[in-house]
């Protein structure tokens, strides 16, 4: 009985949760990106390598609407996986941006973008974890890539979500 109730509530909120999460990502990541840009902390070459392929994937992910149970299970599984990867991450002090190859970076970006649009999680948690786990950047450099990546993917994912028919909650201005 409790599981049925949770599933019904999850189904109801899923339609509003993903677009709202993406909108809040856009707001928060905009500020963080602005601050990082002011401090010239963003590795633009690596950002382009991972972000450009992720945009189409984030849009496609936004167009796909998952049922409540599947949405929560997938989102939970992905976040737990990212947490485990962060626990067992490699220590990297400094790696030059040239060591990041275009094709693997495009795959990492596209996968992160798809997951971003699909779940409403900005994608930075996936990308940052991958970049550190693959030894492409130090945690500090990877963290500086995350906000602009989240900003781009969340904005494009939100467009896909809205086209797919999901709507922002009527309390969106309150959350913002």
C-alpha positions in Angstrom: 0.0 0.0 0.0 2.8 2.4 0.9 4.7 1.6 -2.3 1.6 2.3 -4.4 1.1 5.6 -2.7 4.8 6.6 -3.2 4.5 5.5 -6.9 1.3 7.7 -7.3 3.0 10.7 -5.7 6.2 10.1 -7.8 4.1 10.0 -11.0 2.4 13.3 -10.1 5.6 15.2 -9.3 7.8 13.8 -12.0 6.0 15.9 -14.6 6.9 19.1 -12.7 10.1 18.0 -11.1 12.3 17.7 -14.1 11.5 21.0 -15.8 11.8 22.8 -12.4 15.1 21.2 -11.7 16.4 22.2 -15.1 15.2 25.8 -14.6 16.9 26.0 -11.2 20.1 24.6 -12.7 20.1 27.4 -15.3 19.7 30.1 -12.6 22.4 28.7 -10.3 24.8 27.7 -13.0 24.5 31.1 -14.7 25.8 32.8 -11.6 28.6 30.3 -11.0 29.6 30.5 -14.7 29.7 34.3 -14.5 32.0 34.1 -11.4 34.3 31.5 -12.9 34.5 33.5 -16.1 35.5 36.6 -14.2 38.4 34.7 -12.6 39.4 33.1 -16.0 39.1 29.7 -14.4 37.3 27.9 -17.2 39.3 25.6 -19.6 37.5 26.7 -22.7 39.0 24.1 -25.0 38.0 21.1 -22.8 34.6 22.8 -22.2 33.9 23.0 -26.0 35.1 19.4 -26.5 32.5 18.1 -24.0 29.7 20.6 -24.4 29.1 20.8 -28.1 28.2 17.1 -28.5 26.2 17.2 -25.2 23.8 19.8 -26.4 22.0 17.6 -29.0 22.0 14.8 -26.5 20.5 17.0 -23.7 17.8 18.1 -26.1 16.9 14.5 -27.0 17.0 13.5 -23.3 14.6 16.4 -22.6 12.2 15.1 -25.3 12.0 11.6 -23.6 9.5 11.4 -20.8 9.9 8.6 -18.3 7.3 7.2 -16.0 7.6 8.1 -12.3 9.0 4.8 -11.1 11.6 4.6 -13.9 12.5 8.3 -13.5 13.2 8.0 -9.8 15.0 4.7 -10.2 17.2 5.9 -13.0 18.0 9.2 -11.3 18.8 7.5 -8.0 21.0 4.9 -9.6 22.9 7.5 -11.6 23.5 9.7 -8.5 24.7 6.7 -6.5 27.0 5.6 -9.3 28.5 9.1 -9.5 29.0 9.1 -5.7 30.8 5.8 -5.9 33.0 7.0 -8.7 33.9 10.1 -6.7 34.9 8.0 -3.7 37.3 5.8 -5.8 38.5 8.7 -8.0 42.0 9.0 -9.2 44.2 11.7 -7.7 45.3 14.1 -10.4 47.3 17.2 -9.7 47.8 18.8 -13.1 47.0 17.6 -16.6 47.2 19.7 -19.6 44.1 20.3 -21.6 45.8 18.9 -24.7 45.7 15.4 -23.1 42.0 15.3 -23.5 41.2 13.7 -26.9 38.3 14.9 -28.9 36.4 11.6 -29.5 36.4 10.4 -25.8 35.5 13.9 -24.7 32.6 14.0 -27.1 31.4 10.6 -25.9 31.6 11.7 -22.2 29.9 15.0 -23.0 27.1 13.4 -25.0 26.4 10.7 -22.4 26.4 13.4 -19.7 24.1 15.6 -21.8 21.7 12.8 -22.4 21.5 12.0 -18.7 21.1 15.6 -17.9 18.1 16.1 -20.2 16.6 12.7 -19.2 16.8 13.2 -15.4 16.9 17.0 -14.9 20.2 16.6 -13.0 22.4 19.3 -14.7 25.0 16.8 -16.0 27.9 18.3 -14.2 27.8 15.6 -11.5 28.2 13.0 -14.3 30.8 15.0 -16.3 32.9 16.1 -13.4 33.0 12.6 -12.0 34.0 11.2 -15.4 36.7 13.8 -16.0 38.3 13.1 -12.7 37.9 9.3 -13.0 39.5 9.3 -16.4 42.4 11.5 -15.2 41.7 14.3 -17.6 41.8 17.1 -14.9 42.3 17.8 -11.3 39.2 18.1 -9.1 39.6 21.9 -9.2 39.8 22.1 -13.0 36.9 19.7 -13.4 34.8 21.6 -10.9 35.4 24.8 -13.0 34.0 23.0 -16.1 30.9 21.9 -14.3 28.8 25.2 -14.1 29.0 26.2 -17.7 28.4 22.6 -18.8 25.3 22.5 -16.5 24.1 25.9 -17.8 24.2 24.8 -21.4 22.8 21.3 -20.9 20.1 22.5 -18.6 18.9 25.3 -20.9 18.8 22.9 -23.9 17.3 20.1 -21.9 14.6 22.5 -20.5 13.6 23.4 -24.1 13.2 19.7 -24.9 11.2 19.0 -21.7 8.8 21.9 -22.5 8.4 20.7 -26.1 7.7 17.2 -24.8 4.7 18.7 -22.9 6.0 18.9 -19.3 5.3 22.1 -17.6 6.9 24.2 -14.9 5.0 24.2 -11.6 2.8 27.2 -10.9 5.1 28.0 -8.0 8.1 28.4 -10.2 8.6 32.1 -9.3 8.6 31.1 -5.6 11.3 28.5 -6.1 13.4 30.9 -8.2 
